[in-house]
Amino acid sequence: MSSPSEPTPASGSTAPPGPTPESGIPVVVTGPERTTGQPPLKRVMGPGLLLLFIVGDILGTGIYALTGKVAGQVGGAVWLPFLVAFAVAMLTAASYLELVTKYPRAGGAAVYTHRAFRVHFLTFLVAFTVMASGLTSASSASIAFASNLNQAVNLDLASGTWPLIGIALCFITAVAVINLRGVSESVRLNVVLTCVELSGLLIIIAIGAWAISQGQGDFSRAGQLDVKEGESPFRAVTAATALAFFALVGFEDSVNMAEETKNPVKIFPKIMLTGLVITGVVYVLVAIASVTLVSPEDLGEGETPLLKVVAAGAPAFPVWIFAFITMFAVANSALINMLMASRLLYGMAHEQVLPPVLGRVLPGRRTPWVAIVFTSLIAFGLIAFADLATLGGTTSLLLLAVFTVTNIAVLVLRKDPAEHRHFRAPTVIPILGALCCAFLVSPLSGRATSDYRVAAVLLVVGVALWALHWGVNRILFHRGNRPENIDWLSGHPDDLPRQREGRPYP
């Protein structure tokens, strides 16, 4: 799928020093985004840790909570939307690989968008969309957490009722408190988290294999594509794929680890693709095992589909144990996403793209308390007024829109040659990636209209804040919303606050 591009010096540029033995890439990366004078991050991640990071980042709420919702749209062929989503993710992953090996420093979609188009408002929209996707993802994880707690301790609360919503709100509040205190996570801790999350899915696969070998379940259901009356099979599969894609998001976060990876130009392509293949295979096997043991109709009811699979395939297995594994998996997803959302909002406020009040930090804890409170309040509204399927669908909608722009950015940035060898995807890959992502974003895919409503509300909030700040800047200070350091719009501050040009961050 790849071919390395030869180094081509940019016209008028100064050649950087030769590659270091540790990184295999130039020490200096030119460009306006890298003028902060900060020392480079330590390269500590080898292939094994990077693989576990990618797999752990992808695993989470999507497969644990939405397998039943996908089954409700396509019937027994629940594995098919996951397989199609995996194919689309592979196309987009190839585009990210070209960008991350071409610009092997911590970055993200907003950084790549700005490099390609140099339109500040578009850069802001991409950054805010990524932030909003973190909120919808964390909110869906909160609902899944509450549902599994309900099952684990036999509370017997009905799905969608205020007592269960109250548990989800309490959970997101607890996440906010942890966020306010400050969370320091090492990559090696991610190994433990990944093993716990993966163990739950492997339990499902093992239960399915054992039950099938004992003649239990109905394996033939996996080949049955059941669609609603009047709907075409193609539209049913694409609509389910638009939802199933939520289970495969996360791989793009690994680009943030490029600056801490040993020889990223060589390692990243094969490790990211390997991680995607592993999770894709696990998801397909989980989907097949689920629909073999539980009918699609039963699987689609409620928000704890995999608990039904455990109860049906292994009645002697303590379901509460699996419920707690699921709670741990989705809780980890919620914490990571809320951390990302608050830091990203803080970065946008610090860079004068959003009102600076959102960039205030606690003096002792050095955590962005206003951004944390603001994002938590939005999450409260999402939990209270949107269901799990809508939140999952909105997350995939927002990120697929970002992926569309990123795939196009790859093509635009071909005119910006790198000064070192890097992964280069065949031109047809980002073209197909952009077309597939754009199709899954559009109503042609059969996506639920509620996804668009929630996404629109979130983006209206962001644009309103941007416009308010722009107006104040224009009237009072005679300047626009122009960030000085684009990297901060991708939400990658290592420590709060840091120094820039001798001045502490606000």
C-alpha positions in Angstrom: 0.0 0.0 0.0 3.0 2.3 0.4 6.1 3.5 -1.3 8.6 5.8 0.3 9.1 9.1 -1.3 12.5 10.4 -2.0 13.7 13.4 -0.1 13.2 16.6 -2.1 14.5 19.8 -0.6 12.0 22.6 -0.5 13.0 25.6 -2.6 14.7 28.3 -0.5 14.8 26.1 2.6 17.8 25.4 4.8 18.7 21.8 5.0 18.3 20.4 8.5 21.0 18.5 10.3 21.3 14.9 9.6 19.2 12.3 11.3 20.0 11.2 14.8 20.7 7.6 15.6 17.8 7.5 18.0 15.0 8.8 15.8 16.1 8.3 12.2 14.6 11.7 11.2 16.0 15.2 11.1 16.3 16.9 14.5 14.8 20.2 13.1 11.5 20.3 11.4 10.9 23.6 9.6 7.7 25.5 9.5 5.9 28.2 11.4 4.4 25.7 13.8 7.7 24.8 15.3 9.2 28.1 16.6 8.4 27.6 20.3 11.9 26.8 21.4 10.7 23.9 23.5 12.9 20.8 23.8 11.8 17.7 21.9 9.9 14.9 23.7 11.8 11.8 24.8 11.5 8.9 22.4 10.5 6.0 24.6 8.0 4.0 22.6 9.0 0.9 20.7 6.8 -1.2 18.4 5.3 -3.2 21.3 4.2 -0.2 23.3 3.0 1.6 20.3 0.9 -1.4 19.2 -0.7 -1.7 22.6 -1.4 2.1 22.7 -3.2 2.0 19.3 -5.2 -1.2 20.1 -6.1 0.2 23.5 -7.2 3.6 22.1 -9.5 1.9 19.6 -11.1 -0.6 22.0 -13.8 0.9 24.2 -17.4 2.0 24.2 -18.3 1.4 20.6 -18.1 -2.4 20.5 -19.2 -2.9 24.1 -22.3 -0.8 23.8 -23.4 -0.5 20.2 -23.2 -4.0 18.8 -26.9 -4.5 19.5 -27.8 -1.2 17.8 -26.0 -2.2 14.7 -27.7 -5.6 14.8 -31.0 -3.8 15.0 -30.3 -2.2 11.5 -28.9 -5.2 9.6 -30.1 -8.3 11.5 -27.7 -11.3 11.8 -25.1 -9.9 9.4 -24.0 -7.5 12.2 -20.3 -8.2 11.3 -20.7 -6.7 7.8 -21.0 -3.0 8.9 -18.0 -3.5 11.2 -16.0 -4.9 8.3 -17.0 -2.0 6.0 -16.1 0.5 8.7 -12.8 -1.3 9.1 -12.1 -0.9 5.3 -12.9 2.9 5.5 -10.7 3.2 8.6 -7.8 1.6 6.7 -8.1 4.1 3.9 -8.0 7.0 6.3 -5.2 5.4 8.4 -3.1 5.4 5.2 -3.6 9.1 4.9 -2.7 9.7 8.5 0.4 7.5 8.1 1.6 9.7 5.2 1.1 12.9 7.3 2.6 11.5 10.5 5.7 10.2 8.8 6.0 13.3 6.7 5.7 15.6 9.8 6.9 13.3 12.6 6.1 15.5 15.5 3.1 15.7 17.8 0.2 17.0 15.7 -3.3 16.3 14.7 -6.1 17.0 12.2 -6.1 20.7 13.0 -2.4 21.0 12.4 -2.6 19.1 9.1 -5.6 21.2 8.0 -3.8 24.4 8.7 -0.7 23.3 6.8 -2.8 22.4 3.8 -5.3 25.3 3.6 -4.0 28.1 5.8 -7.6 29.1 6.6 -7.8 30.0 10.3 -11.6 29.5 10.6 -11.4 26.1 8.9 -8.6 25.1 11.3 -10.8 26.2 14.2 -13.8 24.2 12.9 -11.7 21.1 12.6 -10.3 21.5 16.1 -13.7 22.2 17.7 -15.2 19.3 15.8 -12.6 16.9 17.3 -13.3 18.4 20.7 -17.1 17.9 20.2 -16.5 14.3 19.2 -14.8 13.8 22.5 -17.8 15.1 24.4 -20.3 12.9 22.5 -18.0 9.8 22.9 -17.6 10.5 26.7 -21.3 11.0 27.1 -22.1 7.7 25.3 -19.6 6.0 27.6 -21.3 7.5 30.6 -24.7 6.1 29.6 -23.1 2.7 28.9 -21.4 2.8 32.4 -24.7 3.5 34.1 -26.4 0.7 32.2 -23.8 -1.8 33.1 -23.8 -0.7 36.8 -27.5 -1.2 36.7 -27.0 -4.8 35.6 -24.0 -5.4 37.9 -25.8 -4.5 41.1 -29.3 -5.4 40.1 -30.8 -1.9 40.4 -33.5 -2.9 37.9 -33.8 0.6 36.5 -35.5 1.1 33.1 -33.4 2.3 30.2 -33.7 6.0 29.4 -35.3 6.9 32.8 -34.1 9.7 34.9 -32.7 7.5 37.7 -30.4 5.8 35.2 -29.6 9.2 33.6 -28.8 10.4 37.1 -26.2 7.7 37.5 -24.6 8.7 34.2 -24.6 12.4 35.3 -22.9 11.4 38.6 -20.3 9.4 36.7 -19.4 12.3 34.4 -19.2 14.5 37.4 -16.7 12.1 39.0 -14.7 12.2 35.8 -14.7 16.0 36.0 -13.4 15.9 39.6 -10.6 13.5 38.6 -9.8 15.9 35.7 -9.7 18.9 38.0 -7.3 17.2 40.3 -5.0 16.4 37.4 -4.3 13.0 35.8 -0.8 11.8 35.0 -0.9 8.8 32.8 2.1 6.8 31.5 2.1 4.8 28.3 2.9 1.7 30.3 -0.3 2.1 32.3 -2.1 1.9 29.0 -0.8 -1.7 28.7 -2.9 -2.7 31.8 -5.9 -0.8 30.6 -5.7 -2.4 27.2 -5.4 -5.9 28.6 -8.5 -5.4 30.7 -10.5 -4.0 27.8 -9.3 -6.7 25.4 -9.9 -9.5 28.0 -13.7 -8.7 27.9 -13.9 -9.1 24.2 -11.8 -12.2 24.2 -14.2 -13.7 26.8 -17.1 -13.1 24.3 -15.1 -14.7 21.5 -14.2 -17.7 23.7 -17.8 -18.1 24.9 -19.0 -18.0 21.4 -16.5 -20.6 20.2 -17.3 -22.9 23.0 -21.0 -22.6 22.6 -20.8 -23.2 18.9 -18.6 -26.3 19.5 -21.3 -27.6 21.8 -24.1 -27.1 19.3 -25.6 -24.1 21.0 -26.8 -21.0 19.3 -27.6 -20.5 15.6 -24.5 -19.8 13.5 -26.6 -19.4 10.4 -28.0 -16.1 11.7 -24.6 -14.5 10.9 -25.4 -14.9 7.2 -28.9 -13.3 7.4 -29.2 -9.7 6.3 -32.6 -8.4 7.6 -33.6 -4.9 6.6 -36.6 -2.8 7.4 -39.5 -2.8 5.0 -39.0 -0.5 2.1 -35.3 0.0 2.7 -32.6 -1.3 0.4 -29.9 -3.7 1.7 -27.2 -1.2 0.6 -28.7 1.7 2.5 -29.2 -0.5 5.6 -25.6 -1.6 5.6 -24.3 2.0 5.1 -26.5 3.3 7.8 -25.2 0.6 10.2 -21.7 1.3 9.0 -22.1 5.0 9.9 -22.8 3.9 13.5 -20.3 1.0 13.6 -17.5 3.4 12.7 -17.7 4.7 16.2 -16.1 1.5 17.4 -13.0 2.1 15.2 -12.2 5.7 16.0 -9.2 6.3 18.1 -6.4 5.2 15.7 -5.9 8.8 14.7 -4.9 9.7 18.3 -1.7 7.7 17.8 -0.3 10.5 15.6 0.1 12.5 18.9 2.7 9.9 20.0 5.0 10.3 16.9 7.3 12.6 18.8 7.8 10.0 21.5 8.2 7.0 19.2 11.6 5.5 18.2 12.1 5.9 14.5 8.5 6.7 13.7 9.0 6.9 10.0 9.9 3.3 9.9 7.7 1.9 12.7 4.4 3.8 12.4 3.0 2.4 9.1 3.3 -1.3 10.0 2.3 -0.9 13.6 -0.8 1.3 13.0 -2.0 -1.1 10.2 -1.3 -4.1 12.5 -3.3 -2.5 15.3 -6.2 -1.8 13.0 -6.2 -5.4 11.7 -6.1 -6.8 15.2 -9.1 -4.7 16.4 -11.0 -5.3 13.1 -10.6 -9.1 13.5 -11.6 -8.9 17.2 -14.7 -6.9 16.3 -15.9 -9.2 13.5 -15.4 -12.2 15.8 -17.3 -10.5 18.6 -20.1 -9.6 16.3 -20.4 -13.2 14.9 -20.3 -14.7 18.4 -23.0 -12.2 19.6 -25.5 -12.8 16.9 -24.9 -16.6 17.1 -25.9 -16.8 20.7 -28.5 -14.0 20.9 -31.1 -13.1 18.2 -30.7 -9.7 16.6 -34.0 -8.5 18.0 -32.9 -9.3 21.6 -29.4 -8.0 21.0 -30.7 -4.6 19.9 -32.8 -4.0 23.0 -31.2 -2.1 25.8 -27.6 -0.8 26.2 -25.8 -3.9 27.5 -25.7 -6.3 24.5 -22.6 -8.2 25.4 -24.0 -9.1 28.9 -26.8 -10.9 27.1 -24.2 -12.9 25.1 -22.4 -13.9 28.3 -25.7 -15.0 29.9 -26.8 -17.0 26.9 -23.5 -18.7 26.1 -22.1 -19.3 29.6 -24.9 -19.2 32.2 -22.5 -20.3 34.9 -20.2 -17.3 34.2 -20.8 -14.5 36.8 -22.4 -11.8 34.6 -21.5 -9.1 37.2 -17.8 -9.8 36.5 -18.2 -9.0 32.9 -20.4 -6.0 33.7 -17.5 -4.6 35.8 -15.0 -5.2 33.0 -17.3 -3.3 30.6 -17.6 -0.5 33.2 -13.9 -0.3 33.4 -13.5 -0.2 29.6 -16.1 2.6 29.0 -14.9 4.6 32.1 -11.4 4.7 30.7 -12.8 5.9 27.3 -14.8 8.6 29.1 -11.9 9.9 31.1 -9.5 10.0 28.1 -12.1 11.8 26.0 -13.0 14.4 28.6 -9.3 15.0 29.2 -8.8 15.5 25.5 -11.8 17.8 25.2 -10.9 20.1 28.1 -7.2 20.4 27.0 -8.2 21.1 23.4 -10.7 23.8 24.6 -8.0 25.2 26.8 -5.6 25.3 23.9 -8.0 27.1 21.7 -8.7 29.7 24.4 -5.0 30.2 25.0 -4.3 30.7 21.3 -7.0 33.5 21.3 -9.4 31.5 19.1 -12.0 31.3 21.8 -12.7 33.6 24.8 -9.6 33.6 27.1 -11.7 32.9 30.2 -11.8 29.2 29.0 -8.1 29.1 29.4 -7.9 29.8 33.1 -6.2 27.2 35.3 -6.2 26.3 38.9 -3.0 27.8 40.5 -2.2 24.7 42.5 -3.3 21.8 40.4 -2.6 23.6 37.1 -5.6 22.1 35.5 -7.9 24.1 33.1 -10.8 24.4 35.4 -13.1 26.6 33.3 -12.6 24.4 30.3 -13.4 21.3 32.4 -16.5 22.8 33.9 -17.7 24.1 30.4 -17.2 20.7 28.7 -18.8 18.9 31.6 -21.9 21.1 31.4 -22.2 20.3 27.7 -21.8 16.6 28.5 -24.6 16.9 31.0 -26.9 18.2 28.3 -25.9 15.4 25.9 -26.5 12.7 28.5 -29.9 14.1 29.5 -31.3 14.7 26.0 -29.7 12.1 23.7 -29.7 8.4 23.7 -26.7 6.0 23.3 -27.2 5.3 19.5 -27.5 9.1 18.7 -24.4 9.9 20.7 -22.4 7.1 19.0 -23.7 8.1 15.6 -22.9 11.8 16.2 -19.3 10.9 17.3 -18.8 9.0 14.0 -20.4 11.8 12.1 -18.1 14.5 13.5 -14.9 12.4 13.1 -15.8 11.2 9.6 -16.2 14.9 8.6 -12.7 15.5 10.1 -11.4 12.5 8.2 -12.8 13.8 4.9 -10.8 17.0 5.4 -7.7 15.1 6.4 -7.8 12.9 3.3 -8.1 16.0 1.1 -5.3 17.7 3.0 -3.0 14.7 2.1 -3.5 15.5 -1.5 -3.0 19.2 -1.1 0.2 18.7 0.9 1.8 16.7 -1.9 3.1 20.1 -3.1 5.0 20.4 0.2 7.9 18.0 -0.2 9.6 16.6 2.9 13.3 16.5 3.4 13.4 12.9 4.5 11.9 9.6 3.3 8.4 8.9 4.5 5.4 6.7 3.9 3.5 7.7 0.8 0.0 6.3 0.1 -1.0 5.7 -3.5 -3.0 8.7 -4.7 -6.1 6.6 -5.1 -6.1 5.8 -1.3 -6.8 9.4 0.0 -9.2 10.0 -2.9 -11.2 6.9 -1.9 -10.9 7.7 1.7 -12.3 11.2 1.2 -15.2 9.9 -0.9 -16.1 7.1 1.5 -15.9 9.4 4.6 -18.0 12.1 2.8 -20.6 9.6 1.8 -20.9 8.3 5.3 -21.3 11.9 6.6 -24.0 12.6 4.1 -27.8 11.7 4.4 -27.3 9.4 1.4 -25.8 6.8 3.8 -29.1 6.6 5.7 -27.7 8.2 8.8 -30.2 9.1 11.5 -31.3 12.8 11.4 -30.8 13.0 15.2 -27.0 12.7 14.5 -27.1 15.9 12.5 -29.2 17.8 15.1 -26.8 17.0 17.9 -23.8 17.8 15.8 -25.4 21.1 14.6 -26.1 22.2 18.2 -22.5 21.5 19.2 -21.0 23.4 16.2 -23.4 26.3 16.7 -22.1 26.6 20.2 -18.5 26.6 19.0 -19.1 29.1 16.1 -21.0 31.4 18.4 -18.1 31.5 20.9 -15.7 32.1 18.0 -17.8 34.9 16.6 -18.3 36.5 20.0 -14.5 36.5 20.6 -13.8 37.7 17.0 -16.2 40.6 17.5 -14.6 41.7 20.8 -11.1 41.4 19.2 -12.1 43.4 16.2 -13.9 46.2 18.1 -11.6 46.5 21.1 -8.2 45.3 20.0 -8.4 45.6 16.2 -7.2 42.0 15.6 -8.7 38.7 14.5 -8.7 35.2 15.9 -5.3 34.1 14.7 -3.5 31.5 16.7 0.3 31.8 17.1 1.0 28.2 17.7 -1.3 25.9 15.6 -0.1 22.8 17.5 -2.1 23.9 20.5 -5.3 23.7 18.5 -4.9 19.9 18.4 -4.9 19.7 22.2 -1.4 18.4 23.0 -0.2 20.5 26.0 2.1 18.2 28.0 1.9 20.1 31.2 -0.3 23.1 32.3 0.8 25.8 32.3 3.9 25.9 30.1 6.1 28.8 28.9 6.1 30.6 25.6 8.5 33.4 24.8 9.3 33.8 28.5 5.6 34.4 29.5 3.6 31.8 31.5 0.3 30.7 30.0 -2.8 32.3 31.6 
